[in-house]
Amino acid sequence: MVKSPAFDGLLVEHTRFQKAAAELTQSIRLARASGGGIIPLLGPTRCGKTDLIENVCEVLGEDIQGPSCLLQNSTFAKASIPPKPNDQDLYRAMLAALGFRHSKTEKVDGLRDRVFTTIADQGRQVVVLDECSHCAESGANLSARAATDHFKTIVDSTGVVLVLAGLPKFQNLIDGNEQFRDRAMRTVELHPYQWSDADDREGFLGAIFPLIEAVCESGHKLLLDESNLARRLYGASGGRVGRVVEYLSHVMVMHEKKHELSLEDFAGVGRRTLQRQINLPDMFDAKAPTDGELERSYVGVMQDAGLPVRAASIHTFGAQNVAAVK
């Protein structure tokens, strides 16, 4: 699912998104039926985790109570854990999601009790904590064990389903605590598409061609072949559909009144909005990126996220070797 003001509400569901949405929906239903549970949702940045959560929230919200779970009295609540969190920050974030202010001097016991009472009073069934990987970073002001103990206590004391969304580094925190690992359900993963895998490539193209068509339908004419543009968008995103949405949104904003869009127009947007990729060419240069360069873009995203890379072709081995010397 894609939601962007530049695309005027266009919804695009792709295979990897649909699979993760189905897994998360089923896991939440199972956890609710058993009196609560912990469900990790992990993936690299810009892979679409936020859109996935909103999609599942809407689907399950309709199952439970009506047309939208985004209402104030929803059975769902969503919060984001701040960088370098301490014990109080976890409960402060939850109170904010539940619609309550908190005192900066309030102790952790008082915050925790208010969270538990509010969840019961409001009938919340699912709480999503985004950016949970902040708890697994070296700068966190609470230990990994303290964080996992808080998460377990929340579920055990309230019976809610706790969805912990964030970067893959959070898996290290899960794996490092046997009790927490056994308490959590299987991690739902949302990863980029791998260009050298035929099924993955088809899934990626199936997601972005409707976006390219939406650009054209908004009054723009492309002066380059759509397949050529698709390769370049893959290289610029490393296979992340959410990153493509963001980039094409910038294109539509920056060239809102321009009828024809050339390669140089896309390149200009890239120079203003995309960080330079180490060991990779400009994906919107005159020369189209090679398959090996596309694979290197994907490998870079996966390795930055601390994820293993499956060898789908000879290009994968070459990409891993180049990435190793960054």
C-alpha positions as CSV (number, residue, x, y, z in Angstrom):
1,M,0.0,0.0,0.0
2,V,1.3,3.5,-0.9
3,K,0.1,6.6,0.7
4,S,1.5,9.9,-0.5
5,P,-0.1,13.4,-1.0
6,A,1.8,13.6,-4.3
7,F,-0.1,10.5,-5.6
8,D,-3.5,11.7,-4.4
9,G,-4.4,8.6,-2.4
10,L,-3.0,6.0,-4.8
11,L,-2.9,2.6,-3.2
12,V,-0.4,0.1,-4.5
13,E,-0.1,-3.3,-2.8
14,H,2.9,-5.5,-3.8
15,T,3.7,-9.1,-3.1
16,R,6.2,-8.6,-0.3
17,F,3.9,-6.1,1.4
18,Q,0.9,-8.4,1.0
19,K,2.8,-11.4,2.5
20,A,4.0,-9.4,5.5
21,A,0.6,-7.9,6.0
22,A,-1.0,-11.3,6.0
23,E,1.6,-12.7,8.5
24,L,1.2,-9.7,10.8
25,T,-2.6,-9.9,10.7
26,Q,-2.7,-13.6,11.4
27,S,-0.2,-13.2,14.3
28,I,-2.2,-10.4,15.9
29,R,-5.4,-12.5,15.7
30,L,-3.6,-15.5,17.2
31,A,-2.1,-13.4,20.0
32,R,-5.4,-11.7,20.8
33,A,-7.1,-15.1,21.0
34,S,-4.5,-16.3,23.5
35,G,-4.6,-13.3,25.8
36,G,-1.8,-11.2,24.4
37,G,1.6,-11.5,22.9
38,I,4.7,-9.9,21.5
39,I,5.1,-9.6,17.7
40,P,8.3,-8.1,16.2
41,L,8.0,-6.4,12.8
42,L,11.5,-5.7,11.4
43,G,13.0,-4.4,8.2
44,P,15.4,-1.8,6.8
45,T,14.4,1.8,6.7
46,R,12.0,2.9,3.9
47,C,10.7,-0.6,3.3
48,G,7.1,0.3,4.2
49,K,6.7,-0.8,7.8
50,T,4.6,2.2,8.7
51,D,2.2,1.8,5.8
52,L,2.0,-1.9,6.7
53,I,1.1,-1.2,10.3
54,E,-1.6,1.3,9.1
55,N,-3.0,-1.2,6.6
56,V,-3.3,-4.0,9.2
57,C,-4.7,-1.5,11.8
58,E,-7.5,-0.6,9.4
59,V,-8.3,-4.2,8.5
60,L,-8.4,-5.5,12.1
61,G,-10.1,-2.3,13.3
62,E,-13.0,-3.0,10.9
63,D,-13.1,-6.6,12.2
64,I,-13.3,-5.4,15.8
65,Q,-15.4,-2.3,15.9
66,G,-16.1,-0.3,12.8
67,P,-14.8,1.6,9.8
68,S,-11.5,2.9,11.1
69,C,-9.1,2.1,13.9
70,L,-7.6,5.5,13.8
71,L,-10.4,7.0,15.9
72,Q,-9.6,8.2,19.4
73,N,-11.5,5.3,21.0
74,S,-9.7,2.7,18.8
75,T,-8.7,-0.6,20.2
76,F,-5.3,0.1,18.7
77,A,-2.6,2.5,19.9
78,K,0.6,3.5,18.2
79,A,3.7,5.2,19.7
80,S,7.3,5.8,18.8
81,I,10.2,5.1,21.1
82,P,12.6,8.1,21.2
83,P,16.4,7.8,20.6
84,K,18.5,6.8,23.6
85,P,15.4,5.8,25.6
86,N,15.4,5.2,29.3
87,D,12.8,3.2,31.4
88,Q,10.4,6.2,31.7
89,D,10.5,6.9,28.0
90,L,8.9,3.6,27.1
91,Y,5.9,4.3,29.2
92,R,5.8,8.0,28.3
93,A,5.6,7.1,24.6
94,M,2.7,4.7,25.4
95,L,0.8,7.4,27.4
96,A,1.2,9.8,24.5
97,A,-0.3,7.2,22.1
98,L,-3.2,6.7,24.6
99,G,-3.9,10.4,24.6
100,F,-2.5,11.4,27.9
101,R,0.1,13.9,29.0
102,H,2.8,13.0,31.5
103,S,5.0,14.8,33.9
104,K,8.8,14.8,33.2
105,T,9.5,14.1,36.8
106,E,7.0,11.2,37.2
107,K,8.7,8.0,38.3
108,V,8.6,4.8,36.2
109,D,6.3,3.0,38.7
110,G,3.7,5.7,38.4
111,L,4.0,5.9,34.6
112,R,3.7,2.1,34.3
113,D,0.6,2.0,36.5
114,R,-1.1,4.7,34.5
115,V,-0.4,2.9,31.3
116,F,-1.9,-0.3,32.6
117,T,-4.9,1.4,34.0
118,T,-5.5,3.4,30.8
119,I,-5.2,0.3,28.5
120,A,-7.8,-1.4,30.6
121,D,-10.2,1.6,30.8
122,Q,-10.0,2.3,27.1
123,G,-10.2,-1.3,26.0
124,R,-7.1,-1.3,24.0
125,Q,-6.2,-4.6,22.4
126,V,-3.1,-3.8,20.3
127,V,-0.3,-1.4,21.0
128,V,2.4,-0.7,18.3
129,L,5.7,0.6,19.5
130,D,7.7,1.9,16.5
131,E,11.4,2.6,16.5
132,C,11.9,-0.3,19.0
133,S,15.5,-0.7,17.6
134,H,16.4,2.4,19.6
135,C,16.4,0.0,22.6
136,A,19.1,-2.1,20.9
137,E,21.5,0.7,20.2
138,S,24.6,1.3,22.2
139,G,23.4,4.8,23.3
140,A,20.2,3.5,24.9
141,N,19.9,4.5,28.6
142,L,18.5,1.2,29.6
143,S,19.9,-2.3,29.2
144,A,18.7,-4.8,26.7
145,R,17.3,-6.9,29.6
146,A,15.5,-4.0,31.2
147,A,13.9,-3.2,27.8
148,T,12.7,-6.8,27.3
149,D,11.5,-7.0,30.9
150,H,9.3,-3.9,30.3
151,F,7.9,-5.4,27.2
152,K,7.0,-8.7,28.9
153,T,5.5,-6.9,31.9
154,I,3.3,-4.8,29.6
155,V,1.8,-7.9,27.9
156,D,1.6,-10.0,31.1
157,S,-0.2,-7.2,33.1
158,T,-2.6,-6.0,30.4
159,G,-3.1,-8.8,27.9
160,V,-2.5,-6.6,25.0
161,V,-0.8,-7.6,21.8
162,L,2.5,-5.6,21.6
163,V,3.8,-5.1,18.1
164,L,7.5,-4.0,18.2
165,A,8.5,-2.4,14.9
166,G,11.9,-1.2,13.9
167,L,15.2,-2.0,12.2
168,P,16.6,-5.6,12.1
169,K,19.2,-4.8,14.8
170,F,16.4,-5.3,17.3
171,Q,16.6,-9.0,16.5
172,N,19.9,-9.1,18.4
173,L,18.0,-8.0,21.5
174,I,15.5,-10.8,21.0
175,D,18.1,-13.4,20.4
176,G,20.1,-12.4,23.4
177,N,17.3,-13.0,25.9
178,E,16.0,-16.6,25.9
179,Q,12.9,-15.8,28.0
180,F,12.0,-12.9,25.7
181,R,12.7,-15.0,22.6
182,D,10.4,-17.7,23.8
183,R,7.7,-15.2,24.8
184,A,7.7,-13.5,21.4
185,M,6.0,-14.8,18.2
186,R,8.0,-15.3,15.0
187,T,9.4,-12.1,13.6
188,V,7.5,-10.6,10.7
189,E,10.1,-9.4,8.1
190,L,9.7,-6.7,5.4
191,H,12.8,-6.7,3.2
192,P,13.8,-5.1,-0.1
193,Y,13.4,-6.9,-3.4
194,Q,16.5,-8.6,-4.9
195,W,17.0,-7.7,-8.6
196,S,18.9,-10.9,-9.5
197,D,16.0,-13.0,-8.2
198,A,13.4,-13.3,-11.0
199,D,10.4,-13.5,-8.7
200,D,11.7,-10.5,-6.6
201,R,12.4,-8.5,-9.7
202,E,8.8,-9.2,-11.0
203,G,7.4,-8.1,-7.6
204,F,9.4,-4.9,-7.6
205,L,8.3,-4.0,-11.1
206,G,4.7,-4.9,-10.3
207,A,4.8,-2.4,-7.5
208,I,6.5,0.6,-9.2
209,F,5.0,0.5,-12.7
210,P,1.6,1.7,-11.3
211,L,3.6,4.5,-9.7
212,I,5.2,5.5,-13.0
213,E,1.8,5.3,-14.7
214,A,0.5,7.7,-12.0
215,V,3.2,10.1,-12.8
216,C,2.2,10.1,-16.4
217,E,-1.5,10.3,-15.6
218,S,-0.9,13.4,-13.6
219,G,0.0,15.2,-16.8
220,H,3.7,14.3,-17.3
221,K,5.2,12.7,-20.4
222,L,8.3,10.6,-20.0
223,L,11.1,11.1,-22.4
224,L,12.7,7.8,-21.4
225,D,11.6,4.3,-21.6
226,E,9.6,3.1,-18.5
227,S,11.8,-0.1,-18.2
228,N,14.9,2.1,-18.3
229,L,13.5,4.3,-15.6
230,A,12.5,1.2,-13.5
231,R,16.1,0.0,-13.5
232,R,17.3,3.3,-12.3
233,L,14.7,3.5,-9.6
234,Y,15.7,0.1,-8.4
235,G,19.4,1.2,-8.2
236,A,18.5,4.4,-6.3
237,S,16.3,2.5,-3.8
238,G,18.1,-0.8,-3.4
239,G,14.8,-2.5,-4.0
240,R,12.8,-0.6,-1.4
241,V,9.4,0.4,-2.8
242,G,8.9,3.0,-0.1
243,R,12.1,4.7,-1.2
244,V,10.8,4.8,-4.8
245,V,7.5,6.4,-3.6
246,E,9.5,9.1,-1.8
247,Y,11.7,9.8,-4.8
248,L,8.8,10.0,-7.3
249,S,6.9,12.2,-4.9
250,H,9.9,14.6,-5.0
251,V,9.9,14.4,-8.8
252,M,6.2,15.4,-9.0
253,V,6.6,18.2,-6.5
254,M,9.8,19.7,-8.1
255,H,8.4,19.4,-11.7
256,E,4.8,19.9,-11.0
257,K,4.3,22.3,-13.9
258,K,6.6,20.6,-16.4
259,H,4.9,18.6,-19.1
260,E,7.9,16.5,-20.3
261,L,10.3,14.7,-18.0
262,S,13.8,13.9,-19.3
263,L,16.5,11.7,-17.7
264,E,18.2,15.0,-16.7
265,D,15.1,16.0,-14.8
266,F,15.2,12.8,-12.8
267,A,18.9,13.2,-12.3
268,G,18.4,16.7,-10.9
269,V,15.9,15.4,-8.4
270,G,18.4,12.7,-7.4
271,R,21.2,15.2,-6.9
272,R,19.0,17.1,-4.5
273,T,17.3,14.3,-2.6
274,L,19.5,11.2,-2.7
275,Q,22.7,10.6,-0.7
276,R,25.7,9.5,-2.8
277,Q,26.1,5.8,-2.7
278,I,29.6,4.6,-2.0
279,N,31.1,2.3,-4.7
280,L,28.1,3.0,-7.0
281,P,27.6,5.3,-9.9
282,D,24.9,7.9,-10.2
283,M,21.9,5.8,-11.1
284,F,20.5,8.6,-13.3
285,D,23.7,9.2,-15.3
286,A,23.6,8.9,-19.1
287,K,24.8,5.3,-18.9
288,A,22.2,2.9,-17.4
289,P,23.3,0.9,-14.4
290,T,24.4,-2.7,-15.0
291,D,22.9,-5.7,-13.3
292,G,26.0,-5.9,-11.1
293,E,25.5,-2.3,-10.0
294,L,21.9,-3.0,-9.2
295,E,22.9,-6.0,-7.1
296,R,25.5,-3.9,-5.3
297,S,22.8,-1.4,-4.4
298,Y,20.6,-4.1,-2.9
299,V,23.6,-5.7,-1.0
300,G,24.5,-2.3,0.5
301,V,21.0,-1.9,1.9
302,M,21.0,-5.4,3.4
303,Q,24.4,-5.1,4.9
304,D,23.7,-1.7,6.4
305,A,20.7,-3.3,8.1
306,G,22.8,-6.2,9.3
307,L,20.9,-8.7,7.2
308,P,22.3,-11.7,5.4
309,V,22.3,-11.7,1.6
310,R,21.1,-14.7,-0.4
311,A,23.3,-15.5,-3.4
312,A,20.9,-15.4,-6.2
313,S,23.4,-15.0,-9.1
314,I,27.1,-14.4,-9.8
315,H,26.4,-10.7,-9.5
316,T,25.6,-11.2,-5.8
317,F,29.1,-12.6,-5.1
318,G,30.7,-9.6,-6.9
319,A,28.5,-7.2,-5.0
320,Q,29.4,-8.7,-1.6
321,N,33.1,-8.5,-2.4
322,V,32.8,-4.8,-3.4
323,A,30.7,-4.0,-0.3
324,A,33.3,-5.7,1.9
325,V,35.9,-3.1,1.0
326,K,33.8,0.0,1.6
